[in-house]
Every structure is written in structure tokens, then in C-alpha cells.
Amino acid sequence: MNELLHLKQHPGTNPKSFTSTICSAEVVDGDTWVELSDSYFYPSGGGQPADHGYLENESFSIPIQDVKKRAKLLHNIGIIDSDLLLFEGTVSASIDIKRRNILSRMHTAQHLISAAADELFSGRTIGNQIGLDKTRIDIGIEDRSKFDKELLEQLVNDGIEQQISVTMGLEHRSSLTSNPLVRVNLDLLPKNVEELRVITIEGRDICPCAGTHVSNTKEIGEIQINKVKSKGAGKLRVEYSLL
Ligand SMILES: [Zn+2]
């Protein structure tokens, strides 16, 4: 199974459990990675860590510790006696909802912060690492004297208070090129992908993205920028938490 079913879901919060079957298993560096017939698990990528969760049936309950997209979508079930997997039938797969919801809130906050940094300081997001406790965003700013942490935090928290809807849709890339709310360089996306999964925070940001998000900015809750540090000429690292 190579299809990333999470891409069809929005919002990316409170994912439902689903039934699936284990198609294959392989051992890499001592851990067993399984392929499922269907999977809504988010694989690590784009700065967002993978979902965790469980595979269960009458005879076992196995934690999923990591998920990655390679030629197949693979789920790390740790050091498991492979005999345990020798059965036919369905398993119930559940995604760790608490973890997913925090990551979706953190990730949607990242869109708001990146958009606000662009609006306020012409700052361009050049990387991010989303976490459960804290998230960091690297922002390129030509004139760093323009940067104002309080102003950035205020504009983001205003967007959260305004309860703006967050929607997902498929858009042709040509329809995005001249929209000022599109802040990413579309030329960096694979040229052969014509239709893009786009996340829109109404009036604030439009971003092609494969991550998981909330359905309204109010679900993020207030954010706090904890640290801003220099990462070399024209580059700042902004670290924030959810309150
Ligand atoms: Zn996103």
C-alpha cells in the first residue's frame, strides 16, 4: 500500500481507528517495519514527526513507534517476534489521538507564524521542525533589525482569537502563482505535480502542504514565542510553544 490516505482527510484532528491487514514485514536495524493494506498514519516528513499508535486483534496489541514513506509506507512496530504476525485477517489500527492533535495544532500555528513573518518583515520560512513541546521555524530576513517578536506573537494570536476557518482543497498550480497569500516558492515543488493539496487559512495564508491541520484557528489555542536566535547572516530561528 503506497497511498497516503491521511492526505484525503481534513481536519487532521481526532483520527478514527480503521481496519487493515498486514501485507508484509521487514526487519531494518533490528526493528520490524510492516506494510498495511490501508493506512491513515502520517509518515514523518515536511518537518512533522510521524504518528504513533497501535495495531490490535484478539491475540496482540502492538505499538507503532514510527512511520516512514519509502517505496512503501512502513510502520515501525519495534522488536517483535515475527511469528506473531503470521496470521490472516484484519487488525484494528488506531492513531495516537493526543499526539496527532498536538502536532496538528503546532503545524497549523506554523502556517500562521510563517504568514505573519512574511506580512510583517518579508520573512521567508526556510525550514521548520514541529514538536510536541516546542516547534522551531527558520526564517530568512534580509533586514533583521525589522524583526519584532512581540509584534509577530500578537499577529498570530490575533489570528487564533479571530477563529478563522482552515480548509483543504486541490488546486491547479497555475491558479496559485499570482496569489499574494501563497508564500512558498512553487518552483521548488516537483514540476510534474499539477494538482496540489492546498491548506487555506482564510485571508491569511494559502500553502501547498501534505501535513495535518486543525479546522479552525481557535483550536490552536494561544501560542508563545519562547526564543529567537540568530542562525547566521539573514537567518533567525523562532521557537514557540502552545499555551
Ligand atoms: Zn501544513
Boltz pocket constraint, residues with backbone or C-beta under 6 A from the ligand:
constraints:
  - pocket:
      binder: B
      contacts: [[A, 107], [A, 108], [A, 111], [A, 199], [A, 207], [A, 208], [A, 209], [A, 210], [A, 211], [A, 212], [A, 213]]
      max_distance: 6.0
